[in-house]
Amino acid sequence: MPTRFIAVLLVALVLAGCSSAPHALTLVETKLPVQLLRNEAWYRLPDVMIKADNETTDESLACDDSGALRLWRSSTVALVTNSQAPRVVIAGDDLAASFVAQGWEAARSEEGAAVLTVLTRTTSVAVIEIEAVEKTEAHRASIRITASGPCVQTAGADSDEVRNLERD
């Protein structure tokens, strides 16, 4: 529990901007907090629901046509056990509610078998997305958790900064 508290505190301090002096964040300063936020959401899912961690992605994405403005995105997909598949949307809603209880605001939308909740907080530059997908003939029951940082100035997709961050 102390490790989890420290991780959440680190996320809050870095992404909220704890300095009174203006400071432009760098991509490297957003990577770890975004990853920790994704991990925090992952560990809030009930263990009994998770069949496997199907896919985890950490990458920088362009925010503009030149690729110089970039954000860090960290995402993971939890495959849900068959016995828990009927509860996948409830689990996604419960996960979102746990962040709402900490001051995050939720916007929920539904499209087909997927329910997407986008969480924002005025004191954070990060965004959390929770997508719960019901089991259908075309889809396996799953929950995708994505945390994204703000768009920050870089030297571009081919810069040493971006290549080194994506390699680590």
C-alpha positions in Angstrom: 0.0 0.0 0.0 2.8 2.6 0.7 4.2 2.0 -2.8 0.8 2.6 -4.3 0.4 5.8 -2.3 3.8 7.0 -3.4 3.0 6.2 -7.1 -0.3 8.1 -6.9 1.4 11.1 -5.1 4.1 11.2 -7.8 1.5 11.2 -10.5 -0.4 14.0 -8.8 2.7 16.1 -8.3 4.1 15.8 -11.8 0.9 16.0 -13.8 -0.7 18.7 -11.6 2.4 20.9 -11.8 3.5 21.5 -8.3 5.6 24.6 -9.1 4.4 28.2 -8.9 6.8 29.1 -11.8 5.6 28.4 -15.3 7.3 25.3 -16.7 6.8 23.7 -20.0 6.6 19.9 -19.6 8.8 17.6 -21.7 7.8 14.3 -23.1 10.1 12.5 -20.7 8.4 14.3 -17.7 5.0 12.9 -18.8 6.0 9.3 -19.6 6.4 7.8 -16.1 3.4 9.6 -14.5 1.1 8.5 -17.4 2.4 4.9 -17.1 1.8 5.0 -13.3 -1.7 6.3 -13.8 -2.5 3.5 -16.2 -1.0 0.9 -13.7 -3.0 2.4 -10.8 -6.2 1.9 -12.8 -5.2 -1.6 -13.7 -4.6 -2.6 -10.1 -8.1 -1.3 -9.2 -9.7 -4.0 -11.3 -10.8 -7.1 -9.3 -8.3 -9.9 -9.8 -11.1 -12.4 -10.2 -12.1 -10.7 -13.5 -8.8 -10.7 -15.3 -8.0 -13.6 -17.6 -4.9 -12.0 -19.0 -3.1 -8.8 -19.9 -3.6 -9.0 -23.6 -1.8 -6.0 -24.9 0.2 -3.2 -23.3 1.3 -0.2 -25.4 3.5 2.7 -24.5 4.1 5.2 -27.2 4.4 8.9 -28.2 1.8 10.1 -30.7 1.9 13.3 -32.8 -0.5 16.0 -31.9 0.2 18.0 -35.0 1.0 17.4 -38.7 4.8 18.0 -38.2 5.0 15.6 -35.3 6.9 18.1 -33.2 4.0 18.3 -30.7 3.7 14.9 -29.1 1.9 13.2 -26.2 2.7 10.1 -24.3 0.0 7.4 -24.3 0.1 4.3 -22.2 -2.6 1.6 -22.7 -3.4 -1.9 -21.6 -6.2 -4.4 -22.4 -7.5 -6.7 -19.8 -9.2 -9.8 -21.1 -12.1 -10.7 -18.8 -12.8 -14.3 -17.7 -15.9 -15.9 -19.2 -17.5 -16.2 -15.8 -17.1 -12.5 -15.2 -17.9 -11.4 -18.8 -21.5 -10.4 -18.0 -20.2 -7.9 -15.4 -17.6 -6.2 -17.7 -19.6 -3.0 -18.1 -20.3 -2.8 -14.4 -16.6 -3.4 -13.7 -15.7 -0.5 -16.1 -18.3 1.7 -14.4 -16.9 0.8 -10.9 -13.4 1.5 -12.0 -14.4 4.9 -13.3 -16.4 5.6 -10.1 -13.3 5.0 -8.0 -11.6 7.8 -9.9 -14.7 10.1 -9.6 -14.6 9.5 -5.9 -11.1 11.1 -6.0 -12.2 14.2 -7.8 -12.1 13.1 -11.5 -15.0 14.0 -13.8 -16.5 11.3 -16.0 -18.1 11.5 -19.5 -19.7 8.2 -20.5 -20.7 7.1 -24.0 -21.9 3.9 -25.6 -21.4 2.5 -29.1 -22.4 -1.0 -29.9 -20.8 -3.5 -27.4 -18.4 -0.8 -26.1 -18.9 1.6 -23.2 -16.3 4.4 -23.1 -15.7 6.6 -20.0 -13.3 9.5 -20.3 -12.0 10.9 -17.0 -10.6 14.4 -16.6 -9.5 16.4 -13.6 -9.0 20.2 -13.5 -5.8 19.7 -11.5 -4.3 17.2 -13.9 -3.1 17.4 -17.5 -3.6 13.7 -17.9 -6.7 12.0 -19.3 -7.9 8.4 -18.5 -10.1 6.4 -20.8 -11.8 3.2 -19.7 -13.4 1.2 -22.4 -15.5 -1.9 -21.4 -16.4 -4.2 -24.3 -19.1 -6.7 -23.8 -18.7 -10.3 -25.1 -20.3 -10.8 -28.5 -19.7 -13.1 -31.4 -17.3 -10.4 -32.8 -15.6 -9.3 -29.5 -14.1 -10.9 -26.4 -15.1 -9.3 -23.1 -12.4 -6.8 -22.2 -11.5 -3.6 -20.5 -9.0 -1.2 -22.1 -7.3 1.4 -19.9 -5.6 4.3 -21.6 -3.8 7.2 -19.9 -2.6 10.1 -22.0 -0.5 13.1 -21.1 -0.6 16.6 -22.6 0.8 17.6 -26.0 4.3 18.9 -25.4 7.0 20.3 -27.7 9.7 17.9 -29.0 12.2 17.9 -31.7 10.0 15.5 -33.7 9.4 11.8 -34.1 12.9 11.1 -35.3 14.6 13.0 -32.4 16.8 11.2 -29.9 14.4 12.1 -27.1 11.5 10.3 -28.7 13.5 7.4 -30.0 15.1 6.8 -26.6 11.7 7.1 -24.7 10.0 4.6 -27.1 12.9 2.2 -26.8 12.9 2.1 -23.0 
